[in-house]
């Protein structure tokens, strides 16, 4: 059985590297977080906040390794540079 500390040890810190608005859906913001080397990423989609919806967008989040995708080569360097900025 995993304890909370085991889950924390397994998580990976990723940093916000890109924020865009969805072309397909109105009122959707796409947040991309990446590892410092830019090789893995986490994508989150958020609806623009309504009056009763308050969720913080932080510079970094801890993500489960299973939730991270591999960044394509064209974005790796960009994400690594963004993370250092």
N, C-alpha and C positions, 0 to 999 in steps of 0.2 A: 504494500500500500504506500503510495507517495504522500509525503507530508508537504505542507506549504513551502518549506525551505527547499525540498527537492525540486518542486516546480519552479522556484525562483532560480535555482542553479541551472536548470535546463533552458530557461528563456534566454533570448538573445536581444541585446539592446540595438534598436534601429532608430535612425534619425530622419526627421522630415527633410526631404530633398526636393519635393515637387508638389505643387498645389494647382490644380486646374479645374475648370468648370466643364461639366459634361456637355458634349454636343448633342447627345441623344435625348437626354432627360433634362427638363427644366428643374432648377433649384437643387441640383446635385453637385457637390464638390468632391473631387477625387484627390485624396491625399496619398502620396507615395513616401514611404519610409524605407531607408536602405541601411545596410551594414556599412561600417566605415570604409571598407574596401570596395564598396559598390557592387559586390558580386551577388548579393541576395536582397530581395525587397519584399515589402508588405504593402498591399494596396487596400485602402479603405475608401468607401463611398459614404458620404454623409449628405443627408437632406439639409438644406438651409434651415437654420433654427427658426422655429415658430416661437410665439410668445411663451409657451409653457415648456419648451424643450431647451435645456441648458446642458451642453456637453463641452468640456474643455478640449481644445486642440493643443497638444503639447509638442515641444520640439523633439522629444524622444519618447518611445514606448518600448516596453519589453514584450517580445513576441515569442510564441512557441515556434520551434524550428519547423514543425510541420506546416505552419501557416506562411512560410517564406517561399517565394519563387526565385528561380535563377534569373538574374538580369541578363538581357541580351548584350552582346559585346558593344553595340552602339551606345548604350546607356551607362555602362559600368564606370567609365572614366568620368562622365558628367556627374553621376551620383556620388562618386568618391570625392570629387572636387566640391560639390555642394555641401557634403557632410563636414568638410574641413572649414567651410566659410563661416 
